[in-house]
Amino acid sequence: MLDQMTLYPIADDVLFAPGGKVVIRTYGVAPAAGGATTTTPASVSYRTWVTGLRDQPRYWHWGHFEDAASGHRKVLEWLTGRGPQPSQALV
């Protein structure tokens, strides 16, 4: 499945907590390029994944690059106790 997608990294962070490490990754996902003859740009969706939390992995969807970059910072603020939990952004 990953060979059919192109990942565009935006931001990666790691926090070390008493229970272990928490990894926050924000990236864009698009279908793999179909070749040089493709004329329409691929639709990119943006996601932030948080792994290493005790309950379960959490993720957010973002509509645009700017929202994803800002959302990544908001997730970091939430995890470090400097802000509220970000609301789920819909695509």
N, CA, C and O atoms as a DFTB+ gen file, in Angstrom:
364 C
 N C O
     1  1       0.821      -1.193       0.000
     2  2       0.000       0.000       0.000
     3  2       0.869       1.263       0.000
     4  3       0.567       2.219      -0.713
     5  1       1.954       1.271       0.802
     6  2       2.817       2.446       0.828
     7  2       3.485       2.705      -0.513
     8  3       3.827       3.846      -0.821
     9  1       3.679       1.647      -1.325
    10  2       4.293       1.862      -2.632
    11  2       3.331       2.561      -3.594
    12  3       3.736       2.975      -4.680
    13  1       2.063       2.696      -3.203
    14  2       1.074       3.381      -4.020
    15  2       0.813       4.807      -3.539
    16  3      -0.063       5.496      -4.060
    17  1       1.591       5.246      -2.531
    18  2       1.412       6.584      -1.980
    19  2       2.746       7.319      -1.941
    20  3       3.815       6.713      -1.875
    21  1       2.648       8.635      -1.982
    22  2       3.815       9.484      -1.799
    23  2       3.613      10.262      -0.506
    24  3       2.579      10.904      -0.319
    25  1       4.604      10.205       0.389
    26  2       4.539      10.921       1.656
    27  2       5.390      12.175       1.580
    28  3       6.522      12.143       1.098
    29  1       4.833      13.281       2.062
    30  2       5.536      14.552       2.098
    31  2       5.695      14.969       3.563
    32  3       4.755      15.506       4.149
    33  1       6.862      14.734       4.165
    34  2       7.043      15.090       5.572
    35  2       6.934      16.595       5.789
    36  3       7.464      17.390       5.012
    37  1       6.243      16.965       6.850
    38  2       6.106      18.368       7.219
    39  2       6.836      18.632       8.527
    40  3       7.624      19.573       8.621
    41  1       6.576      17.799       9.545
    42  2       7.226      17.995      10.844
    43  2       7.243      16.680      11.614
    44  3       6.287      15.906      11.565
    45  1       8.334      16.440      12.319
    46  2       8.490      15.281      13.207
    47  2       9.027      15.772      14.537
    48  3       9.965      16.569      14.583
    49  1       8.430      15.296      15.616
    50  2       8.916      15.625      16.950
    51  2       8.811      14.402      17.836
    52  3       7.958      13.539      17.627
    53  1       9.688      14.334      18.831
    54  2       9.666      13.251      19.817
    55  2       9.695      13.889      21.192
    56  3      10.524      14.753      21.478
    57  1       8.774      13.447      22.042
    58  2       8.744      13.889      23.434
    59  2       9.056      12.686      24.313
    60  3       8.574      11.582      24.060
    61  1       9.858      12.903      25.338
    62  2      10.168      11.831      26.274
    63  2       9.376      12.054      27.548
    64  3       9.488      13.102      28.183
    65  1       8.572      11.060      27.920
    66  2       7.698      11.141      29.086
    67  2       8.035       9.978      30.020
    68  3       8.718       9.038      29.613
    69  1       7.562      10.033      31.264
    70  2       7.850       8.939      32.195
    71  2       7.417       7.565      31.685
    72  3       8.043       6.562      32.028
    73  1       6.365       7.498      30.878
    74  2       5.898       6.213      30.363
    75  2       6.571       5.782      29.071
    76  3       6.267       4.704      28.560
    77  1       7.459       6.572      28.536
    78  2       8.121       6.245      27.272
    79  2       8.142       7.451      26.351
    80  3       7.901       8.579      26.780
    81  1       8.434       7.201      25.083
    82  2       8.496       8.329      24.155
    83  2       7.204       8.435      23.355
    84  3       6.533       7.442      23.073
    85  1       6.882       9.670      23.002
    86  2       5.705       9.983      22.201
    87  2       6.214      10.601      20.905
    88  3       7.008      11.541      20.928
    89  1       5.755      10.071      19.777
    90  2       6.201      10.535      18.468
    91  2       5.046      11.265      17.785
    92  3       3.936      10.740      17.693
    93  1       5.318      12.474      17.310
    94  2       4.333      13.291      16.610
    95  2       4.850      13.506      15.189
    96  3       5.925      14.070      14.989
    97  1       4.074      13.053      14.208
    98  2       4.481      13.191      12.809
    99  2       3.357      13.819      12.017
   100  3       2.204      13.398      12.110
   101  1       3.694      14.820      11.245
   102  2       2.729      15.471      10.353
   103  2       3.280      15.362       8.935
   104  3       4.443      15.670       8.677
   105  1       2.426      14.921       8.029
   106  2       2.860      14.718       6.655
   107  2       1.683      14.833       5.705
   108  3       0.523      14.741       6.107
   109  1       2.004      15.034       4.450
   110  2       1.017      15.019       3.383
   111  2       1.049      13.661       2.719
   112  3       2.107      13.039       2.618
   113  1      -0.099      13.198       2.267
   114  2      -0.208      11.899       1.593
   115  2      -0.903      12.118       0.262
   116  3      -1.943      12.772       0.189
   117  1      -0.313      11.563      -0.790
   118  2      -0.914      11.662      -2.126
   119  2      -0.721      10.329      -2.838
   120  3       0.206       9.584      -2.520
   121  1      -1.582      10.028      -3.790
   122  2      -1.360       8.824      -4.594
   123  2      -0.018       8.930      -5.311
   124  3       0.413      10.024      -5.676
   125  1       0.632       7.800      -5.509
   126  2       1.918       7.799      -6.214
   127  2       1.725       8.363      -7.616
   128  3       0.671       8.191      -8.230
   129  1       2.756       9.038      -8.111
   130  2       2.695       9.626      -9.459
   131  2       2.466       8.530     -10.477
   132  3       3.114       7.484     -10.442
   133  1       1.543       8.781     -11.378
   134  2       1.199       7.778     -12.380
   135  2       2.127       7.790     -13.573
   136  3       1.959       6.980     -14.485
   137  1       3.080       8.662     -13.596
   138  2       4.001       8.743     -14.724
   139  2       4.097      10.165     -15.234
   140  3       3.436      11.069     -14.724
   141  1       4.918      10.351     -16.237
   142  2       5.166      11.687     -16.775
   143  2       3.980      12.215     -17.565
   144  3       3.911      13.416     -17.828
   145  1       3.035      11.344     -17.956
   146  2       1.911      11.789     -18.772
   147  2       0.767      12.340     -17.923
   148  3      -0.203      12.861     -18.472
   149  1       0.857      12.238     -16.613
   150  2      -0.209      12.748     -15.757
   151  2      -0.185      14.269     -15.761
   152  3       0.840      14.887     -15.473
   153  1      -1.340      14.872     -16.093
   154  2      -1.405      16.328     -16.171
   155  2      -2.156      16.938     -15.000
   156  3      -2.017      18.135     -14.748
   157  1      -2.944      16.157     -14.278
   158  2      -3.679      16.700     -13.144
   159  2      -2.863      16.514     -11.878
   160  3      -2.298      15.442     -11.660
   161  1      -2.792      17.543     -11.036
   162  2      -2.027      17.405      -9.798
   163  2      -2.709      16.432      -8.843
   164  3      -3.936      16.357      -8.780
   165  1      -1.908      15.704      -8.119
   166  2      -2.444      14.745      -7.160
   167  2      -3.069      15.483      -5.985
   168  3      -2.578      16.530      -5.562
   169  1      -4.132      14.937      -5.475
   170  2      -4.781      15.516      -4.311
   171  2      -4.006      15.087      -3.070
   172  3      -3.796      13.897      -2.836
   173  1      -3.588      16.059      -2.288
   174  2      -2.800      15.777      -1.095
   175  2      -3.685      15.956       0.124
   176  3      -4.357      16.977       0.269
   177  1      -3.684      14.959       1.000
   178  2      -4.370      15.103       2.285
   179  2      -3.296      15.169       3.360
   180  3      -2.221      14.587       3.209
   181  1      -3.583      15.868       4.431
   182  2      -2.585      16.110       5.471
   183  2      -3.042      15.470       6.771
   184  3      -4.219      15.535       7.125
   185  1      -2.097      14.845       7.485
   186  2      -2.409      14.148       8.720
   187  2      -1.326      14.378       9.765
   188  3      -0.149      14.549       9.448
   189  1      -1.758      14.376      11.008
   190  2      -0.843      14.363      12.142
   191  2      -1.143      13.105      12.937
   192  3      -2.281      12.882      13.349
   193  1      -0.120      12.278      13.154
   194  2      -0.249      11.049      13.942
   195  2       0.553      11.204      15.223
   196  3       1.674      11.712      15.215
   197  1      -0.039      10.760      16.319
   198  2       0.650      10.732      17.608
   199  2       0.660       9.289      18.070
   200  3      -0.402       8.697      18.264
   201  1       1.835       8.713      18.248
   202  2       1.962       7.347      18.749
   203  2       2.761       7.361      20.043
   204  3       3.574       8.255      20.277
   205  1       2.521       6.369      20.868
   206  2       3.231       6.263      22.132
   207  2       2.394       6.692      23.317
   208  3       2.852       6.611      24.456
   209  1       1.164       7.151      23.071
   210  2       0.278       7.473      24.170
   211  2      -0.259       6.176      24.760
   212  3      -0.363       5.170      24.059
   213  1      -0.594       6.194      26.026
   214  2      -1.008       4.962      26.691
   215  2      -2.282       4.361      26.117
   216  3      -2.370       3.140      25.984
   217  1      -3.261       5.170      25.776
   218  2      -4.522       4.583      25.343
   219  2      -4.460       4.064      23.907
   220  3      -4.579       2.857      23.693
   221  1      -4.280       4.917      22.944
   222  2      -4.228       4.498      21.541
   223  2      -3.623       5.610      20.696
   224  3      -3.554       6.757      21.137
   225  1      -3.188       5.282      19.493
   226  2      -2.687       6.345      18.613
   227  2      -3.804       7.334      18.303
   228  3      -4.962       6.942      18.155
   229  1      -3.465       8.598      18.206
   230  2      -4.423       9.642      17.858
   231  2      -3.978      10.266      16.553
   232  3      -2.785      10.329      16.256
   233  1      -4.942      10.728      15.778
   234  2      -4.580      11.410      14.541
   235  2      -5.577      12.512      14.221
   236  3      -6.728      12.492      14.656
   237  1      -5.097      13.461      13.454
   238  2      -5.892      14.593      13.001
   239  2      -5.766      14.691      11.483
   240  3      -4.721      14.370      10.916
   241  1      -6.831      15.135      10.836
   242  2      -6.825      15.406       9.393
   243  2      -6.827      16.919       9.207
   244  3      -7.492      17.648       9.943
   245  1      -6.077      17.374       8.218
   246  2      -6.018      18.806       7.918
   247  2      -6.335      19.004       6.446
   248  3      -6.071      18.126       5.625
   249  1      -6.897      20.148       6.115
   250  2      -7.283      20.417       4.741
   251  2      -6.180      20.979       3.865
   252  3      -6.156      20.731       2.660
   253  1      -5.257      21.741       4.464
   254  2      -4.219      22.407       3.685
   255  2      -2.883      22.339       4.431
   256  3      -2.831      22.035       5.622
   257  1      -1.812      22.629       3.701
   258  2      -0.471      22.603       4.279
   259  2      -0.368      23.523       5.492
   260  3       0.169      23.131       6.528
   261  1      -0.882      24.743       5.365
   262  2      -0.783      25.718       6.452
   263  2      -1.523      25.234       7.694
   264  3      -1.056      25.425       8.816
   265  1      -2.690      24.602       7.486
   266  2      -3.450      24.048       8.610
   267  2      -2.680      22.912       9.278
   268  3      -2.696      22.784      10.502
   269  1      -2.008      22.092       8.479
   270  2      -1.240      20.969       9.024
   271  2      -0.059      21.468       9.848
   272  3       0.201      20.945      10.932
   273  1       0.654      22.464       9.354
   274  2       1.799      23.004      10.095
   275  2       1.347      23.641      11.404
   276  3       1.964      23.430      12.447
   277  1       0.280      24.411      11.347
   278  2      -0.267      25.040      12.550
   279  2      -0.832      23.980      13.495
   280  3      -0.658      24.073      14.710
   281  1      -1.503      22.980      12.941
   282  2      -2.067      21.898      13.754
   283  2      -0.996      21.108      14.467
   284  3      -1.185      20.707      15.615
   285  1       0.131      20.874      13.807
   286  2       1.246      20.163      14.439
   287  2       1.705      20.920      15.689
   288  3       1.924      20.320      16.741
   289  1       1.846      22.230      15.563
   290  2       2.250      23.041      16.718
   291  2       1.207      22.978      17.835
   292  3       1.563      22.929      19.012
   293  1      -0.077      22.979      17.472
   294  2      -1.139      22.895      18.477
   295  2      -1.131      21.552      19.193
   296  3      -1.381      21.492      20.397
   297  1      -0.849      20.479      18.470
   298  2      -0.760      19.152      19.087
   299  2       0.410      19.126      20.071
   300  3       0.282      18.585      21.169
   301  1       1.551      19.707      19.686
   302  2       2.695      19.784      20.597
   303  2       2.350      20.578      21.857
   304  3       2.698      20.170      22.965
   305  1       1.671      21.702      21.687
   306  2       1.276      22.508      22.844
   307  2       0.349      21.720      23.764
   308  3       0.476      21.794      24.986
   309  1      -0.581      20.967      23.183
   310  2      -1.498      20.152      23.977
   311  2      -0.741      19.067      24.757
   312  3      -0.987      18.857      25.945
   313  1       0.167      18.396      24.081
   314  2       0.908      17.310      24.727
   315  2       1.845      17.801      25.824
   316  3       2.132      17.066      26.770
   317  1       2.320      19.027      25.705
   318  2       3.218      19.576      26.726
   319  2       2.471      20.400      27.768
   320  3       3.092      21.005      28.641
   321  1       1.140      20.427      27.682
   322  2       0.342      21.115      28.684
   323  2       0.236      22.612      28.514
   324  3      -0.173      23.306      29.444
   325  1       0.596      23.132      27.346
   326  2       0.550      24.584      27.118
   327  2      -0.655      25.034      26.317
   328  3      -0.761      26.207      25.957
   329  1      -1.579      24.099      26.030
   330  2      -2.753      24.473      25.252
   331  2      -3.795      23.387      25.305
   332  3      -3.523      22.288      25.789
   333  1      -5.015      23.681      24.804
   334  2      -6.075      22.680      24.793
   335  2      -5.865      21.650      23.694
   336  3      -5.075      21.862      22.774
   337  1      -6.571      20.541      23.796
   338  2      -6.497      19.511      22.755
   339  2      -7.073      20.083      21.462
   340  3      -8.174      20.634      21.470
   341  1      -6.346      19.960      20.357
   342  2      -6.854      20.492      19.085
   343  2      -8.125      19.759      18.661
   344  3      -8.260      18.552      18.866
   345  1      -9.037      20.498      18.076
   346  2     -10.239      19.875      17.549
   347  2      -9.894      19.183      16.231
   348  3      -8.938      19.549      15.548
   349  1     -10.681      18.196      15.899
   350  2     -10.451      17.452      14.663
   351  2     -10.775      18.345      13.486
   352  3     -11.892      18.850      13.377
   353  1      -9.821      18.545      12.613
   354  2     -10.037      19.347      11.408
   355  2     -10.482      18.406      10.301
   356  3      -9.827      17.393      10.055
   357  1     -11.567      18.717       9.638
   358  2     -12.075      17.857       8.597
   359  2     -11.545      18.287       7.248
   360  3     -11.295      19.468       7.009
   361  1     -11.375      17.311       6.366
   362  2     -10.858      17.577       5.030
   363  2     -11.977      18.135       4.184
   364  3     -11.771      18.436       3.008
